[in-house]
Amino acid sequence: MTDANLKKELDYIFKPRSVAVIGASTKRGAIGRELLRNIIDYEFNGKVFPINPKAEYIQSMKAYPSITDVPDDVDMAVVIVPKEHVLQVVEECGQKGVKGLVVISAGFREVGGEGVERENKLVEIIQKYGMRLIGPNCMGILTGIPEVRLHASFGPADPLPGSTAFMSQSGALGIAIFNLTKQLNIGFSYFASVGNKADISGNDLMEYWEDDEHTQVIALYLESFGEPRVFTGLAKRISKKKPVIVVKSGRTEAGSRAASSHTGALAAPDVAIEALLKQTGVIRATTIEEMLDVILALTKCPIPNGNRVAILTNGGGPAIMATDACVSFGLKMAQISVETWDKLAAIVPAEASLVNPIDMIASATADTYSKCLSLLLADDNVDMVIVGFTPPVMVKPMDIALAITEVKRRYSKPVVGFFMAEETFFDEFPKMVPDCPPIYRFPEAAAHVCAEMYRYHVAKVRPEGEVRTFEVDKDAVQKILDERIKAGGGYLEQVDAFKVLKAYGFPVCKAQVVRELDELHDAGEEVGYPLVLKMAGRQIIHKSDIGGVVLDIQDEKELVWALVEMKRKLAEAGLEDKVDKFLIQEMSQPGKEVILGMSLDPKFGPLLLVGTGGKYVEVLKDVELGVTPLTDIDAKEMVQSIRGYALLKGVRGEPPVCIDVLIECLQRLAQLVTDFHEIQEMDINPMILSPSKEDCRVVDVRIRV
């Protein structure tokens, strides 16, 4: 639920009873003039006070020299003055009792140097007076709900009111959004350009809009995540109530650091963001166009209960294109019932194709579309319908659109259209019929929004899951980590890494550390043959690359020979001074190799990884990432998402391995890295999964602190 204090504080900005425009101007083209004109033209339901020390009247309204000269109370002030005067103006706002600020002025943190200090002082002032701030360096805000109607931005005039709450981190992009949404007939309940986010963040706005009765969809354009861990909890909760759509820029940004572990190399920044959004139920769009497409669908369609889609068109080519798109997006082609098929056959010509996709041929009229669409929506085997139309000379797009609009009003299933019509149709029809279905120019867009609506349904009904807590030996792990940190950090000795996993309940191989030949007899007897010999130096990252692993050693003679040969290879490579220990391990039972891992991101926290393991993990890149907190449902879905999951279930007569062990170990890993933030990177690779739970073993592990 929305915090009551936050709601009250942000109401002063988005639902003020009075607004002062500090920097209101008489000069045409000036931001101060155009913003004030937007407030007036949008018919704000409150008082407006222009502030300008050099003007007595602005746009027929009395102007005041200073905010302190206004005789009435002022809830919110929009600040549009040169950067050098912002701090003084904000101080006066605090003295006046203003509760909300929108600072349009630039010249703060975004310019560096003195701007950073100026922004810090700005924050100090608002905290001193208990004010809340949008900006600085932003284009302003909009409230489209009827009882307020506040357009306090320098964006294009007269944006449409509606049910979408939109936050943009970019002012320039906000202006483009205003123009594009008006073309698509998408309206706003709220809009906020947050600029530098010195105070109010995207997380604050999400929470404010969470229970807002006027908001059906929340959309965010983000250039950075301020507090991604807070976002995770908020998004999980809010997406159960209403869709949250995010466009995150900077998707191709190179990693900020080189990573030595498999997990670190695979956990690129954008992959981490993808994992976070997927796990929270947020819809991610890769472009603004995609975002607007999905918003249009979500504001005009009910959410589907399934992914079975029927396609109704008047042309074979578009029908095939739509079918290919649906299948590629993971939708299923609905199996039309025999009863529906018979009724369709009585309506369309004999030349029509009634095997989904349904091609009514070019002679289909508005009446044909109406009758066929009604039959498909009434069919229990159909969850949603995509209607395609390629205009022949004798049929007008407007007639078809009106027909399908009338039909869709009678059903609670989504209807999405793609019309290959002239631009005038897209300019005119949505304005003529505001409750029309979303209609796109091409079938791929229609299929994509249907897939996203279904994914949202899956996320919304998905069980919450439970963050499990296992009985572990935290003290033993803390001691090991403290000793390594005291010694300067870096990778743990391998035997210590195994001890960490054992303390957290992982099934680890029995192992002994040796240095010289005379230790082999007792170690081999203790571990038992067959066994494995490995290099155990902390500085050797990928042992197999330099012959540092010998498998299936059957007796002491083979063990001695393996150690002698391994030391020879180290000497040839000039690495003998980096490896003074060797690990003797029990030989695990045959099975499937998987990897578990973690890389600590400074903002996102622990990024968990599971995938197909072994030495080719970075080549195959068959991995799935997740974030903490990790529920049992999250862990299960991560495992099921890797391509190698089919192999784990058993193929070509092979028995399935014990997948439950992997799912549990992923949850144990989440608990471990949540308990100990000292751990920077970890690779458990490979872990061998066998058909029997008792034979599953962690074979190798590296932990860096």
N, C-alpha and C positions, 0 to 999 in steps of 0.2 A: 504493500500500500504506500501511496505517496506520503512523505513526511509532511505533517501539518505546517510546520514552520517554513519549510521550503515552498510550499504552495502559497502561503501568505506573502512571502518575500517576492516571489516571482509574479504574483498577481499585481503587484505595484508596477511591474514593467509591462506585462501583457494585458492587464485589465485595469489600467489607471482611470481615475475619475478626472484627472487634470494632468496636462502635459505642458512643460515649458520647452521651447526650442531656443537654446542658447547659441547664438550665432545666426539667428534668422536674418535674412538679407533681402534688400530691395533690388539687388543686381540680378538681371536675368541670366540664367545659366549657372549661377552659384548654387552649391549644394544646399546652403542654408535657405535659399528661396524655394528650390524645387522640393525639398523635403517638407517644408511648411505647406506648400501647395498640395502635396500628396495627402497630408493630414486633413486638409480642408475638403479636397475633392472626394476623398473616400468617406466623408461624412462621419467623422469621429464623434461618438456619443459622449462627449465630455468637454471640459474647458481647455482652451489653448492659449498659451501666453508666449508671444514672441519676445525674445530678449535681444536688444541691440542698443548700445549706449548712444548711437548716432542717429537713430530714427525714432520719430514720435509715433508713426503708424506704419504698419507693414501689412499689405494685402487687406486694407480696410480694418485692421485690428490694432488696438492700442498696443504699443511696444513699451517695454520697461528697460531701464538702463542696466539693471542687475536682477538676478533671481531674488535677491533679498528685498527688492522693491515691490515684488508682486504682493498684493494685499491678501490673496487667497492662499489656502494650503495647496501645495504642489506635490503630487504623488511621484511623478517621473519626469526626468529632464533628459533631453537629447542634446548632446554637446558637440558643436561643430565650430570650434575655434582653433586658431593656430596652436601647435603643440606647446609653445612657450607659456600659453595662458591656461592650459587645461587644469593644472593642479590648483591654481587659484580659484577657478570656476567651480571645481569639484568641492573644494573647501567651503565655498559659499553655499553650495547645494546642501552640504552637511549641516551648516549653521541654520539653513532655512527649514530643515526637517524633511527634505526630499528622501524618498526611500529607494527609488530605482533610477539607474543611470544607463543610457546608451551612448557610449563615447564613439562618435564617428571618426574623430581626429586621428591621424596617423603620426608617426614619428616616435614610436615606443620600441618595444623589444625587437620588432621586426627589422629595425635599422642598426641594432647593436649599439655598442658604446654608451653614450649618454642616454640613449633611448631605453636601455635596460634599467638604468637607475631611475629614470623618469617613471617607468612603469611600476617599479618597486614602491616609489613614493605614492603613486596613485592608489595602489592596493592598500598601503598604510592608511591613507585618508578614508577610504570607504569602510575599512574595518573599524576605524576610530568612531565613525558615526553610524555604523550598523547598516550601511547601504549595500545594495547588490548591483553588480555591473555587468553589462554586455559590452564586449570590446576590450580595449580600444581597437582602432584600425578595422572598422567593420562598415557595412552598408546600411545597418539598421534592422528594424523588426517590423512584423506585420501581425495583426490579429484580425482574422476574417469573420469571427463569430458575430452574429447580428447585434447583440447587445453592446458590443464595443466598437468594432470597425475602425481599427487604428492602423494606418499605413505610415509608419514613422521610418521610412527609408528613402534613399534616393534612387530606388529602382524604378522600372517603368510604371506608369500610372495604371490604376484600376486593375490590379490582379484579382482573379476570381476567388470568391469565398468558397470553401468546401470542407473536406474532412481529412486532409493530409497535413500533418505537422512536419515541417521541413527545417533541418538545420544545415547550414553550409559554413564550412571553415573558410571558404573563399568568397570575398565580396563580388569579384568579377564574375565568378560562376553563378552567384546568386542572381545577378542581373539576367544572365542567359536563361536561368531556370524560370524566372518570371515570364519571359517571352515564350519559352517552349511550352510551359504548362497552360498558358492561355490559348495557344494554338490547339492543344489537345483537350481543352475544356476540363482541365484538372484544377480544382480549387483548393485553397489553403484554409485550415483552421488557424494555423500559426506558421510564421516563418521567422527564422532568426539567423542573421549573419553574425557569427560569434568572434570573428577576427582573431585576436591574440589569446582569447580565453583567459584573460588575467584573473577573472573571478568565476563567472558562470560558465560551466563546461557542457559538453554534449551529454555527459552522465546526468547532470542536473536537469537538463531539458527533457531527457527521456523519462526521468522520474516524475517531472511536472506533468508530462503528457500521458503518463501511464493510465490514470483513471479519468482523464478528461472526456466528458461525454460528447464533445464536439469532434474528437479525433478518432478516426477509424484506422489510419495508417501512419506510422512514424518513419520518416526517411532522413538519412544522415549522409552528408558528403564530408568525409574525413581526410585530412592530410596527415594526421598523427593521432595516436592514442595517448591521451594524457594519463589515465589510470586504467589500464586494461583489466586489472584484476577486479576493480569495482564494476567495470563495464560487464564483465562475465556474469556476475551475480544479478545485476540489473536486467541484462538482456534475457537471461534464462527465465526470469520471472515475468517480464513484460511480454515476451513473445508468446506466452501462454494465453495472453489476453487479446493482443492485437499484433498484426505483422510489423516487424522492424526490418527495414531495407537499408543496406549500407553500400555506398561506393567508397572504396579506399584507394586513394591515389598512391603512387610510388611503388607499384607492384613489381617493377623490374630493378629496384634499387639493389646494388651489390651488398653482400653481407658486410657488417661493420668490423668483423674480425675473422682471422683465419682460425679454423678449428681443426684439431688433430684427431678427434674421435669421429667414427662413422656418423653418430647421431648429430654432432655439431655441424658436420659437412652437409647433412641432409636437412637440417632444421633451419632453412633460410628464412629471413624475416617474413616474406609474404606467405610462405607455407604455414608459419606460425599463426598468422592472422586468419588464414583459411580455416585452420583447425579450431581456433577460438570461435569464429562465427558459426561454423557447422555445429559445434558442440552446444552452442547457446540457442540454436533454432533461428538465428538471424538469416535473412535472405541476403546473399551477396550478389550485387550486380557489378560487372566489370567495366561498364560504361554508363554515362548519364542517360544515353538513349535506352539502354536496357532497364535502368531504374525507372524511367518514366513509363516504359511499356508495362512493367510489373505494377506500378502504382495505379495505372489506368485500369488494369484488370482487377486488382484488389478492391478498388473503390466502386467498381461497376458490377462485380460478380459475387455470388455466394462462394464460399470455400467448398471445393468438391470433397466427397467422402471416399473417392477411389480414383484410380488412374486409367480407367477404361474410357477411351475416347472414340467417338464416332465422327467421321468427316463427311460433310454434305457439300457438294460442289456442282457446278454446271460445266466442268471441263476436266478431261482426263489428266492433262499435264499438271495443273495445280493440285489435283487430288494426290498424284504420286509424290509431288514435292512435299505436300503436307504430311503424308504418311511417313516418308523417309525422316522428316524432321521429328515427328512424334516418337518414332522408334529410337532415334539417336538420343533423344532427351529422356528416355527411360519410360515412356508412356506405353500402355498396351492398347492395341486395336480391339475395340469392343466386338464381341460376337453377338450380332443382332439376332434377336429371337425369331423363330419361324413365324410366329403370329405377326410381328412387326414387318417381317420380310414380305409376307403375303399382302399386307395392307399397302406397303410401299409399291408393290408391283401393280396394284390396281390404280395407282395415281400417275406413275411415270410411263413414258413410252417404252416399248419393247426393247429399243436399242440401249436403254439405260443400264448401267452396271449397279447391282444392288449388293455386291459383296464389299463390305467396308474397306476402303472409302467408297462412298456412294456418289456416282456420277450421273446426274439427272439429264445430262447433255444440254446443249446451248439453248434449246427451246424452253427450258424451265422458266416459268413466270413467277411473279410474287406469290400467287396462290399456291403454286407447286412447292415453293420454298416453305411457305407457312404450314401446309399440310404435312410435308415430310419431316420438318423440324419438330412439329408437335408429336409425331409418332416416335421419333428417336428419343426425345426428352421423356416420354412416358414409358420407355423400355427400361425395365429393371437392370438390364445388362449394360446400360450406358450411364457413365458418371458425368460426362461433359461432352459438348458438341462443338466442333470447329466448323464454321460455315464459310465456304469460299465462293467468291463470285468474280467472274471475268465478264465484263459488260459486252453483250452482243448489241447490235444496232437497235434491236426492237425492244430491249428491256432497259429501264433506267435504274441506276444504282440506288437512288432515293427510294424507289418503290420496294426493292428487295430489303433495304435496311429498315424501312418502316414495318414491313411484314415480319421480319425476325424479331424486331423490338416488341411488337405486339404479342408474339408467341412467348418470348422469354419472360414476360411479365407474369405469366401464368404458372411458371415452374420455378423450382428452387435449385436448379442445376445450372452450372456455368454455361454460357453461350459466348463464344469468342469468334470474331469474324476476321477474314482477310479479303479485302476488296482491291482488285487491281484496277482501280478507277482513277479518274483525273483528280488533280489537287483540289479543284473547287469542291468536290464532294467532301473531302476531309476538312476543308475550311468551314463548310456550311452545315453539314449534317449534325455533328455533335452539339452545335449551338441550337439547332432547331429542335432536337430531341435529347434533352440532357440525360435521360435514363436509358439511352441506347446501349447495346452491348459494346465492349471495346472492339474497335475495328482497326486492323493494321493493314499495311500495304502489301506485306508478303507473308507466306505461310510459315516461314521459320519463326517469325516473331510471335505468331499466334500459338504455335506449338510450344515455344519457350515459356510463355506466360502460363500456359496450362500446366506445364511441368513444375514451375515454381509454386503455383497455387497448391498443387498436390503435395509437394515437399513441405510446404507450410502446414498443411493438414497433418502430415505424418509427425512433424515436430510438435504440433500443438497437442496431439493425443498421446504422444510418447510419454511413458511413465517417468516419474521424477528420478527413480533410482535411489540408491543408498550409497553413501561414502562409508565403506567398511573400515573398521579399525581392528587390526590384528594384535594379538599378544606378541610383543617383541622385547628384545633386550637393548633398550636405548643406551643404557650406561656403557655397555661394551663397545657400541659404535662410537659414542662420544669420546671415549678414551683413545680409540684408534685415530679418529680424526684430529683430536687435539695434539697428539704426538706428531702427526705429519705436518700440521700447520706450524707447530713450534719449530720444526726442522726446515721450514721454508715453503711448505705447500707442495703442489705438484701431484703426480700420480702416487697412489698407495702401492706399497709392495703387494705383489699379487696374492700372497697368502693372507695379507690383511684385508684385501678386497673380498676374498672369499669369506673371511670371518664376518665382514659386514653383512654380506648376503645371508649367511647362516643365521646371524642374530635376528634377521627379519623374516626368517622362515622360508627362504628359497631352498629348493632341493639342489644342493651343490655336490660336486664330486668329492670323494675322499681324496686327500692330497697330503704330501709331505715335501718339505724343502730340503734340498741337498746342495753341497758345494763341491765336494771332492768324491773321488771314486770309492774311498773306503766307507762312505756313508750309504752306498747304494744297496748293500745287502739288507740292512735293517729296514730301510725305507721301502724297498720292493716287497718285503715280507709283510710290512704293515699295510700297504695299500692293496696288494694282491695283484697277480697277473691274470689276464693281459692288462697292460697299463700304457700310459702316455708320458713322454718326457717333453718339457717345454722350457724355453728360456724364461727367466723370471725377473729380468732387470727392469726397473721403473722407466728407463729411458728408451726401451724398445717398445714401440707403439704397435706395429703390426708384425708380429713374430713370423708369420708364414712367409713374408716377403724375403726373409733372409735365412730360411731353413731352420727356423727356431722351434719347430714342432715335429715330433716323431710319434707316429701312432702304432697301436697294436704290437707293442713289445711283449714277447711271449715268455721270456725268462731273464735271469740275471746276466747271462752272457750277452744277449742282445741289448740289455740296458747299458752295460759297460761300454759296448761298442758305440751305441747311440750317443752317449755322453762325450766320449773321446772325439767322435766325428763332429759333434756340435761345437766343442771347444776349438777344433781346428778351423771350422768355418768362421767362428768369431775372430780368431787371430788373423785369418786372411782378409777379413773385412775391416780390421783395425778397431774392433769393438770389444776386445776382451776386457778392457778396463771399465766398460759400461755394464757388463753382466757378470756378477759373481755368485749368482744363485740360480738354481734350476728347480723346476717343480715336477714332481712325480705324481700323476693322477691316475685314478682308476679309469679304465676304458669304458665309456658309456655304451649302452645298448644302441643298436641301429635305430634311426628315426628321422624325423624331419628337422632341419635346422631353422631356427627363428632367431630374431634379434629383439631385445628390449633395450631401451636407452633413454637418456635424458640429457638435455642441454639447458643450462640456466640462462634465460634471457633477462637482462636488467629490468625491463618493463613488464614482460609477460609472466615472469617467474619460470618455474620448471616446465619445459616442453617435453612431453613424454612421447616415445616412439615405439612402435611395434611393427614387425615386418618379416619378410623372408630373409633369413640370416645366412651366415657363411662369409667367405672372403670376397664374394662378388656382390655384396650388399649395395655398394655405391654404384655399381654398374647397372644392376637390376632396378634399383630405386623403388622396390615394391614395399613401401612403408606407409604407415598412417600415423599422424601426429594428434596429440590431445593436450589439453591443459588441465591444471588442477584448479579446483577440487574435481576429482575423477570418481564418478559413481560406478556401480557395477554395470549399469546399462551402458554408460560411456565406454567402459573397458570392453564389453562384449561387442559393441558396434565397431570399435576400432579394429578388433581382431577380424571381424567379419568383412571389413572393408578392404583388406589387402587382397591382391590378386591370387596369392598363394593359398588363400583360405580353402579353395577347392581341393588342393593337394592335402591339406590337413584333414579334410573330411574323408579322404580315401578315394582313389581312382584306380581303374583297371584291376579290380580285385584286391587292391591293397587295403588293409584295415585302417580305420580312422585312428588318428593319434588322440591323446587325451587333451583336448583343447581347453577344458576347464582349468587345467594346471596353468596354461598360458594366461588365461583371463585373470586368475587369482594372482599370479605373479605380477601382472601389470598393475593391479591394485596395491600389492605390497610395495612395488616400486614407487607408486604415487605417495604412499604413506612415508616411505623412507626419505624421499627428496623434499617432502613437505616438512618433516621433522628436522631435517638438517640442510639449511641453506648454504652450509659450507661446501656442499658438493656442487661442483661446477659442471662436470660432464661425467657421463657414465655410459659404457657399452657392456651389455651382457650378450656376448656373441662368440660362438653360437650357444643357444640353449637347445638341447636335443629333446624333442617331444616324441615319446613312444606310445604305442597303444595302451600300455599299462602305466598307471599313475606312478607306481613305485619305480619305474625305470626312467622317468623324465629327469634330466639333469642339466644344471648350468655347467658348461664346459669351460668357458673363459669369461673373464670380466676385467674391466679396467675402470678405475674410479679416480677422478682428479678433483682435488680440493684446493 
